[in-house]
Amino acid sequence: MTPAVLALVGIRESYEVLGLIGIIASLAGVWMQSQRTGLDSDAEEAVKDGMMTEIAARRRIAIIAWGTRLLTATGMVCLSFAGWKLLR
């Protein structure tokens, strides 16, 4: 590892940054989950309008479904790790 990376790992504020990233990722995941029906229906409307194929719409809906779960879980893991390191 480079000295800059080693210095960042040892700084307490890096865990605070990780916590901030966790908050942002969690909020983005929750927002995407609340908007998911609209995002899914936009893909379905694009198929009806002929702007997107059905396979592409299914792929987009699957990416949205996995993306919401992944963002929320990543945010929770980052928050948990940062909180554990800061309070330790």
Protein Blocks (a to p, Z undefined) as FASTA:
>chain_A
ZZklmmmmmpmklmmmmmmmmmmmmmmmmmmmmmmmmmmmmmmmmmmnopacfklmmmmm
mmmmmmmmmmmmmmmmmmmmmmmmmmZZ
